[in-house]
Amino acid sequence: MYKQIAENKRKTVYLILAFVTMIGVIAGIFAWVYGDWKIAAWTLVIAIVYAVFQYYYAASVAVAMTGAKEITKKENPRLYNTVENLSITTGLPMPKVYIINDSAPNAFASGRDPEHAIVAATTGLLDIMDNKELTAVMAHEMSHVKNYDIRVSMIVFGLNCVIGLISDLAFRMMFYGSRRRDNEGSPVGYVLVLVAALLSPILASLAQMAVSRQREFLADASAVNITRYPEGMISALKKLQSHSQPMRSQNIATEAMYINNPLKKGFFSNLFSSHPPIEKRIERLEHGKTTF
């Protein structure tokens, strides 16, 4: 487990470097096409500033994008006490607790480290889970905190946001630039910009899948280690599977944070999902019962 925590910390550095490198390559293509290398320099500066901002404020952005509201023990003692008990059990600082008013059962954790973590659950999750299942789900989220998965997830969240913006900007620059320069630009350059604009979101999604799927398997197993009750996690996953529905506030950038895919199901959403199939997660837990 400690090896996994160290690996997640290294992944954070690698992801930030990959993030800045990808921005630099795309900025270089833009600068070459439009004949102004200031574009590359300014884009890199903005990327670095954004990376620093994302590191410190991603949790706040995630809360804003999901519509989560912070609660106190008095407002929802069941959820708050569940998280508080898990905080004591794991020896982690007490995270801030949020509720999302959404009938889709789901939960997430975010923050740059255990001292600045948040956990959130939807009203739909609280409605369908019994106490043991709710404990298992929140243990899963606390495992993300303990294993520093939330930091990795935060960087992936930022990567997807900025790559989406760059892709959109590329198409706009092609349209505006071609009109302003009366089509005097290099056709090869415009093809490169188009390729970069099309491929960058795909590469970001593949990076998200690569770092997220194993996180979910690990968090499921870690949750069982915390609760010492594999049936709770298995039962919770089965309910998530049978009651699965898209959340009202859908956003591909925040998908990786959730315990279950919050997006509308479809071929491409399943193909590029940051979550392994729930049946595979249940299968692993069933096979690992004797080792927990």
C-alpha positions as CSV (number, residue, x, y, z in Angstrom):
1,M,0.0,0.0,0.0
2,Y,2.8,2.4,0.9
3,K,4.4,1.6,-2.5
4,Q,1.2,2.6,-4.2
5,I,1.0,5.9,-2.3
6,A,4.6,6.7,-3.4
7,E,3.7,5.8,-7.0
8,N,0.7,8.1,-6.9
9,K,2.9,11.0,-5.7
10,R,5.3,10.3,-8.6
11,K,2.4,10.1,-11.0
12,T,1.4,13.6,-10.0
13,V,4.8,15.0,-11.1
14,Y,4.7,13.0,-14.4
15,L,1.2,14.2,-15.1
16,I,2.1,17.8,-14.6
17,L,5.1,17.4,-16.8
18,A,3.0,15.7,-19.5
19,F,0.4,18.4,-19.2
20,V,3.0,21.2,-19.7
21,T,4.7,19.3,-22.5
22,M,1.5,18.7,-24.4
23,I,0.6,22.3,-24.1
24,G,4.1,23.3,-25.3
25,V,3.9,21.0,-28.4
26,I,0.5,22.3,-29.4
27,A,1.6,25.9,-28.7
28,G,4.6,25.3,-30.9
29,I,2.4,24.2,-33.8
30,F,0.2,27.2,-33.4
31,A,3.2,29.5,-33.3
32,W,4.7,28.0,-36.5
33,V,1.5,28.1,-38.4
34,Y,0.7,31.7,-37.5
35,G,4.4,32.9,-37.6
36,D,4.5,34.3,-34.1
37,W,6.6,32.5,-31.5
38,K,5.2,34.7,-28.8
39,I,2.1,32.4,-28.9
40,A,4.2,29.5,-27.7
41,A,5.8,31.5,-24.9
42,W,2.6,32.9,-23.6
43,T,0.8,29.6,-23.9
44,L,3.5,27.9,-21.8
45,V,3.4,30.6,-19.2
46,I,-0.4,30.3,-19.0
47,A,-0.2,26.5,-18.8
48,I,2.3,26.7,-15.9
49,V,0.1,29.3,-14.0
50,Y,-2.9,27.1,-14.7
51,A,-1.1,24.0,-13.3
52,V,-0.3,25.9,-10.1
53,F,-3.9,27.2,-9.8
54,Q,-5.2,23.7,-10.5
55,Y,-3.0,22.2,-7.7
56,Y,-4.4,24.5,-5.1
57,Y,-7.9,25.2,-6.2
58,A,-9.1,22.1,-8.1
59,A,-11.3,20.9,-5.2
60,S,-13.1,24.2,-5.1
61,V,-13.6,24.1,-8.8
62,A,-14.9,20.6,-8.6
63,V,-17.4,21.6,-5.9
64,A,-18.6,24.5,-8.0
65,M,-19.0,22.3,-11.1
66,T,-20.9,19.5,-9.3
67,G,-23.2,21.8,-7.3
68,A,-22.1,20.2,-4.0
69,K,-23.0,21.9,-0.7
70,E,-21.0,21.5,2.5
71,I,-22.9,20.1,5.4
72,T,-22.4,20.0,9.2
73,K,-23.1,17.1,11.6
74,K,-26.4,18.7,12.5
75,E,-27.6,18.9,8.9
76,N,-26.9,15.3,8.0
77,P,-25.7,13.3,11.0
78,R,-25.8,10.0,9.2
79,L,-23.4,10.9,6.4
80,Y,-21.2,13.1,8.6
81,N,-20.9,10.5,11.4
82,T,-20.0,7.8,8.8
83,V,-17.2,9.9,7.4
84,E,-16.0,11.0,10.9
85,N,-15.8,7.3,12.1
86,L,-13.8,6.4,9.0
87,S,-11.5,9.3,9.7
88,I,-10.8,8.0,13.2
89,T,-10.4,4.5,11.9
90,T,-7.9,5.4,9.2
91,G,-6.1,8.1,11.2
92,L,-6.8,10.7,8.5
93,P,-7.7,14.3,9.1
94,M,-11.5,14.9,9.0
95,P,-12.3,16.0,5.5
96,K,-15.0,18.5,4.6
97,V,-18.3,16.7,3.8
98,Y,-20.6,17.7,1.0
99,I,-23.9,16.6,-0.4
100,I,-25.0,16.8,-4.1
101,N,-28.8,17.1,-4.6
102,D,-29.1,14.5,-7.4
103,S,-31.1,11.3,-7.6
104,A,-28.3,9.4,-9.3
105,P,-26.4,7.4,-6.7
106,N,-22.7,8.5,-6.6
107,A,-19.9,9.9,-4.5
108,F,-16.4,11.4,-5.0
109,A,-13.4,12.7,-3.2
110,S,-11.1,15.6,-4.2
111,G,-8.3,17.8,-2.8
112,R,-4.5,18.0,-3.1
113,D,-3.7,16.0,0.0
114,P,-5.4,14.5,3.2
115,E,-5.2,17.8,5.0
116,H,-7.2,19.5,2.3
117,A,-9.6,16.7,1.2
118,I,-13.3,16.8,0.6
119,V,-15.7,13.9,0.2
120,A,-19.2,14.2,-1.3
121,A,-22.2,11.9,-1.8
122,T,-25.4,12.4,-3.7
123,T,-28.9,12.4,-2.2
124,G,-29.6,9.4,-4.4
125,L,-26.7,7.4,-2.8
126,L,-28.0,8.2,0.7
127,D,-31.5,7.0,-0.3
128,I,-30.6,3.6,-1.6
129,M,-27.7,2.5,0.6
130,D,-28.1,1.0,4.1
131,N,-25.6,1.9,6.8
132,K,-23.0,-0.8,6.0
133,E,-23.2,-0.1,2.3
134,L,-22.8,3.7,2.9
135,T,-19.8,3.0,5.1
136,A,-18.2,0.9,2.3
137,V,-18.8,3.6,-0.3
138,M,-17.3,6.4,1.9
139,A,-14.5,4.1,2.9
140,H,-13.8,3.8,-0.8
141,E,-13.6,7.6,-1.0
142,M,-11.5,7.9,2.1
143,S,-9.2,5.3,0.5
144,H,-8.7,7.7,-2.4
145,V,-7.6,10.3,0.2
146,K,-5.3,7.9,2.0
147,N,-3.7,6.6,-1.2
148,Y,-3.2,10.1,-2.6
149,D,-5.4,9.1,-5.5
150,I,-7.3,12.4,-5.1
151,R,-4.1,14.3,-6.1
152,V,-3.8,12.2,-9.2
153,S,-7.5,12.6,-10.0
154,M,-7.2,16.3,-9.5
155,I,-4.4,16.6,-12.1
156,V,-6.3,14.5,-14.6
157,F,-9.3,16.7,-14.0
158,G,-7.2,19.8,-14.8
159,L,-5.7,18.1,-17.8
160,N,-9.1,17.4,-19.3
161,C,-10.3,20.9,-18.7
162,V,-7.4,22.6,-20.4
163,I,-7.1,20.2,-23.3
164,G,-10.8,20.7,-24.1
165,L,-10.2,24.5,-24.1
166,I,-7.2,24.2,-26.3
167,S,-9.1,22.0,-28.8
168,D,-11.9,24.5,-29.0
169,L,-9.4,27.4,-29.3
170,A,-7.6,25.6,-32.2
171,F,-10.8,25.4,-34.3
172,R,-11.6,29.0,-33.6
173,M,-8.0,30.1,-34.5
174,M,-8.2,28.2,-37.8
175,F,-11.4,29.8,-38.7
176,Y,-10.4,33.3,-37.7
177,G,-6.9,33.0,-38.9
178,S,-7.9,31.7,-42.4
179,R,-10.2,34.7,-42.8
180,R,-7.8,37.3,-41.5
181,R,-4.8,36.0,-43.6
182,D,-7.0,35.4,-46.6
183,N,-5.9,31.7,-46.8
184,E,-2.2,32.6,-47.2
185,G,-1.2,30.2,-44.4
186,S,0.6,26.9,-45.0
187,P,-2.0,24.1,-45.8
188,V,0.4,21.7,-44.0
189,G,0.3,23.9,-40.9
190,Y,-3.5,24.0,-40.8
191,V,-3.6,20.2,-41.1
192,L,-1.2,20.0,-38.1
193,V,-3.4,22.3,-36.1
194,L,-6.5,20.3,-37.1
195,V,-4.8,17.0,-36.1
196,A,-3.6,18.5,-32.8
197,A,-7.1,19.8,-32.1
198,L,-8.7,16.4,-32.8
199,L,-6.1,14.2,-31.1
200,S,-5.5,16.2,-27.9
201,P,-8.9,15.4,-26.3
202,I,-8.4,11.7,-27.2
203,L,-4.9,11.6,-25.7
204,A,-6.3,13.3,-22.6
205,S,-9.1,10.7,-22.3
206,L,-6.6,7.9,-22.7
207,A,-4.4,9.3,-20.0
208,Q,-7.4,9.6,-17.8
209,M,-8.3,5.9,-18.4
210,A,-4.7,4.8,-17.8
211,V,-4.5,6.4,-14.3
212,S,-8.1,6.0,-13.2
213,R,-9.1,2.3,-13.7
214,Q,-6.5,0.8,-11.4
215,R,-7.3,3.5,-8.8
216,E,-10.9,2.2,-8.6
217,F,-9.8,-1.4,-8.1
218,L,-7.3,-0.3,-5.4
219,A,-9.9,1.9,-3.6
220,D,-12.4,-1.0,-3.6
221,A,-9.8,-3.3,-2.0
222,S,-8.7,-0.6,0.4
223,A,-12.3,0.0,1.5
224,V,-12.6,-3.6,2.4
225,N,-9.4,-3.5,4.3
226,I,-10.8,-0.5,6.3
227,T,-14.2,-2.0,7.0
228,R,-13.2,-5.7,7.2
229,Y,-16.5,-6.4,5.5
230,P,-16.2,-7.3,1.8
231,E,-19.9,-7.9,1.5
232,G,-20.6,-4.3,2.2
233,M,-18.6,-3.1,-0.7
234,I,-19.9,-5.9,-3.0
235,S,-23.5,-5.0,-2.1
236,A,-22.9,-1.3,-2.6
237,L,-21.4,-1.9,-6.1
238,K,-24.4,-4.1,-7.0
239,K,-26.7,-1.3,-6.0
240,L,-24.7,1.2,-8.0
241,Q,-25.0,-1.0,-11.0
242,S,-28.7,-1.7,-10.7
243,H,-29.6,2.0,-9.9
244,S,-27.1,3.6,-12.3
245,Q,-28.3,6.7,-14.0
246,P,-26.6,9.8,-15.4
247,M,-26.2,12.8,-13.1
248,R,-28.0,16.0,-13.9
249,S,-24.8,18.0,-13.9
250,Q,-22.7,15.9,-16.3
251,N,-19.2,16.9,-17.1
252,I,-16.5,14.7,-18.7
253,A,-13.8,16.6,-16.8
254,T,-15.1,15.5,-13.4
255,E,-16.0,11.9,-14.4
256,A,-12.8,10.3,-13.0
257,M,-13.5,11.6,-9.5
258,Y,-16.7,9.6,-9.0
259,I,-17.1,6.0,-7.7
260,N,-19.4,5.3,-10.7
261,N,-19.5,6.8,-14.2
262,P,-21.8,9.8,-13.9
263,L,-22.2,10.2,-17.7
264,K,-25.0,9.0,-19.9
265,K,-24.2,5.5,-21.0
266,G,-23.2,4.9,-24.7
267,F,-20.6,3.3,-26.8
268,F,-18.1,6.1,-26.7
269,S,-18.7,6.9,-23.0
270,N,-18.1,3.3,-22.1
271,L,-15.0,3.0,-24.5
272,F,-13.3,6.0,-22.9
273,S,-14.7,5.6,-19.4
274,S,-12.3,6.2,-16.5
275,H,-14.0,3.4,-14.6
276,P,-13.7,-0.4,-15.1
277,P,-17.0,-2.2,-15.5
278,I,-18.7,-2.7,-12.1
279,E,-19.0,-6.4,-12.7
280,K,-15.2,-6.7,-13.0
281,R,-14.9,-4.8,-9.7
282,I,-17.3,-7.1,-8.0
283,E,-15.5,-10.1,-9.5
284,R,-12.2,-9.0,-8.0
285,L,-13.7,-8.5,-4.6
286,E,-15.4,-11.9,-4.7
287,H,-12.1,-13.6,-5.6
288,G,-10.2,-11.6,-3.0
289,K,-12.5,-12.4,0.0
290,T,-10.1,-14.9,1.5
291,T,-7.1,-12.4,1.4
292,F,-8.8,-9.4,3.0
